[in-house]
Amino acid sequence: MELDLYEAKSRGDWDGYKRVLLAADTFTSAEKHDVDEMGDEASLLLFDAPDGGPCFVVHTRGQMPAHDPKLVLCTVELPPSSEEDEMDEHGRLPGLLVNPGTPAEAFFPGYRGQDRDWQALADEVPQRGHDDDELITKYTGPLQGPLAHGLACGTHLAVHNQVLWNDLGDVCGDYLRDVSLLRESWDVVDREGWLEQLTYLLEGRNSPPLPEFALMVRREIALRQPGAHADPQFWRRMTAANLQERGADEEVLEEAMSLIGQITRYESRFRADGVLPSDGYVTSALGYDFGRAVNFARWGLGARFTDQPEVEKAVIRAGELCREHYSSWEGFSAGYILGRALRFDEESFGHMYSSALSPHRILTQDLASPWRNIPFQPL
């Protein structure tokens, strides 16, 4: 995206520059206390423009400003609206400054008088949909090492949400979105709640325990009686015996037997869809918790519940846990998808399945994917 802006700027194609910009997600800054008080009605910040007048500053996703606990980023539609009373003392309307301090920087003075021109270009730009999955890499972000590996464990959601996978700043770019997501989907409204849920994710306690117990039994079978793990009836008998030893009641036993059926049917679909090889099986579903922990940590940073060092530590830990439970990116991905499907899909093979399958295919096939460039296990 930023390269496209730079190339359009280099050839003086300002309509082309604007088209690229209008197709991009764009963000601007606001005072955190204003946004907390006024939400979407908070005033956008004005800065000094290159011509000495006022201007709005917008950033594209790959050129976010440095994280600032007092300022937050908000999604902004281009061009931002401005009112007549926003003129400076010389009668100048605010300009628009894009990605300041970067090679793709551009300044559009007095854009308010050009609304029709901007709108005509915007009408030509195809809009991306929610399910238009995209791998977006920050080439100045971590690309190798423990932090990059941990971030790569969160790429299912990063690709589906069309955000940078390898950044620890305000990744989503919208403070209100992060606050709302944590509140509505996780019942998290403060740092204490965020830290509690992050701990659950990193300990594999956010997802129900029975699927992991059944998968653990099958792992033991594969170690002690190679080949027997492929027999669902033997797996059921061994799981029932292990549960009975632990005092499980009939309801739990019935749930476990049904669960094993679900897992085998999902694995059959995984093989048909290329998630598993013809003789493959899922060793653990905890990858779903660990992968979400990476994104949950980054949402907490966006919502200002934490700081960057704490998020970095959590991301690295999530990567370590994935390495403890899996031997390859493909194995991790199968575990992540199974955990998500068992939790939310109910064998419908609907959105909760497809929205993980599509990122899997992108991440295993795209030559620029971190899964193609970062060893899953240390060399």
C-alpha positions, -999 to +999 in steps of 0.1 A: +000+000+000+027+025+010+048+014-019+019+021-043+015+056-028+052+063-032+052+051-068+022+073-077+039+102-060+071+096-078+055+098-112+033+128-102+001+108-106-019+126-078-052+111-089-036+077-087-022+085-053-057+095-041-072+063-055-047+042-035-053+063-004-091+061-008-089+023-011-067+021+021-077+020+058-068+055+071-064+067+107-059+099+126-052+109+161-074+122+189-070+129+226-078+098+246-098+117+272-119+133+245-126+100+229-135+084+262-159+112+269-174+118+235-168+087+214-172+092+177-180+129+183-145+136+196-126+163+177-098+153+154-065+169+161-052+197+139-015+200+133+008+226+116+008+221+079+038+225+056+023+258+043+020+272+078-017+266+081-037+239+099-040+204+087-054+170+095-028+141+096-038+107+084-018+075+084-021+043+064-019+010+082+018+004+074+028+038+087+012+042+121+027+068+144+045+057+176+023+044+203+013+072+227-007+065+259-023+100+258-033+099+221-054+073+204-060+064+167-094+065+151-106+053+117-113+083+095-131+086+062-114+106+035-115+135+032-122+143+068-151+168+072-142+203+082-164+233+091-161+269+081-152+279+116-120+258+113-104+284+091-072+299+105-067+337+109-057+339+073-089+323+061-073+290+052-092+257+056-073+227+070-052+208+046-046+170+046-011+156+054-006+119+046+021+097+063+043+126+074+080+119+076+079+089+051+088+085+015+051+084+007+043+117+024+019+140+006+002+173+014-031+184+000-038+221+009-074+233+012-089+200+003-123+212+016-128+230-017-121+197-035-148+175-020-163+167-054-130+158-069-122+134-040-157+119-041-155+113-079-123+093-073-138+075-043-167+063-065-141+046-088-125+026-060-137-009-052-144-014-015-130-044+003-154-067+021-151-081+056-141-115+043-115-103+018-087-119+037-053-103+032-017-109+044-003-075+053+034-073+064+052-044+079+086-046+064+102-026+092+086-048+117+100-081+132+105-107+105+127-132+123+133-143+159+111-152+189+089-121+186+082-126+149+075-162+155+050-154+183+033-128+161+031-153+133+011-175+156-016-149+156-019-146+118-052-164+113-070-134+128-046-109+115-052-120+079-089-123+084-091-088+100-068-074+073-043-059+098-006-060+101+006-094+115+040-082+127+035-051+146+030-042+183+017-007+180-018+004+174-023-025+150-060-022+144-058+016+143-091+023+160-092+027+198-130+026+200-131-006+180-106-023+204-124-011+235-158-022+220-144-056+209-130-064+243-161-052+261-187-070+238-168-102+230-148-107+261-166-087+288-133-069+295-136-032+305-103-026+324-067-038+328-076-064+355-101-081+333-077-080+303-049-095+323-072-123+337-084-133+302-049-132+288-038-155+316-066-179+307-056-179+271-019-185+277-028-213+302-051-229+276-081-224+300-103-203+278-115-232+257-134-262+273-111-289+287-128-321+274-116-318+237-080-315+249-084-344+272-096-366+244-068-355+221-043-362+249-056-397+251-051-402+214-016-388+216-008-414+242-022-441+221-001-430+191+030-431+213+024-465+229+005-483+201+014-467+167-015-471+143-041-478+169-048-440+172-065-442+138-092-465+152-121-442+165-136-471+185-104-479+203-099-442+210-134-440+225-128-470+247-095-456+260-110-422+266-139-437+285-116-458+306-094-427+315-125-407+323-140-434+345-107-436+364-111-399+372-147-404+384-165-389+354-203-394+354-224-408+325-231-373+311-194-365+307-188-399+291-216-394+266-202-359+258-167-373+252-180-400+229-199-375+209-169-351+208-147-378+194-172-383+166-171-345+159-133-344+158-130-373+134-156-357+111-137-324+112-105-341+105-120-358+075-130-324+062-096-310+070-080-337+048-104-329+020-096-292+023-058-296+025-055-287+062-042-321+071-023-347+050-041-379+041-029-397+072-028-366+094-046-359+127-048-330+152-025-334+182-039-305+202-066-278+200-048-254+224-034-235+194-067-218+193-061-202+227-025-194+220-032-179+186-060-157+201-037-147+230-014-129+204-043-108+191-059-104+225-026-089+238-025-065+209-061-054+214-053-047+250-025-024+239-049-006+215-074-002+243-046+012+266-049-016+292-012-025+289+021-013+275+043-026+247+069-045+268+041-065+285+025-073+251+058-084+237+064-108+266+029-123+261+034-127+223+067-144+228+052-167+254+024-176+231+049-186+204+068-208+230+036-226+239+028-233+203+063-248+198+057-270+229+025-284+215+032-286+177+060-294+154+050-274+123+030-244+111+006-268+094+001-288+126-004-256+146-029-243+121-049-276+121-051-273+159-062-237+158-089-244+133-102-274+152-103-255+184-123-227+167-146-251+150-154-271+181-161-239+200-183-221+175-190-240+143-212-269+154-203-288+123-221-263+101-188-256+082-200-220+080-183-187+086-164-198+118-148-226+097-142-207+064-128-176+081-100-198+095-096-220+064-090-191+041-062-176+062-047-211+064-045-213+027-030-179+023-004-185+050+007-218+037+008-208+001+019-171-001+057-169-006+057-137+015+039-155+044+058-157+078+050-194+077+071-198+046+100-177+061+101-183+098+111-218+110+084-232+133+110-248+155+144-231+161+171-242+138 
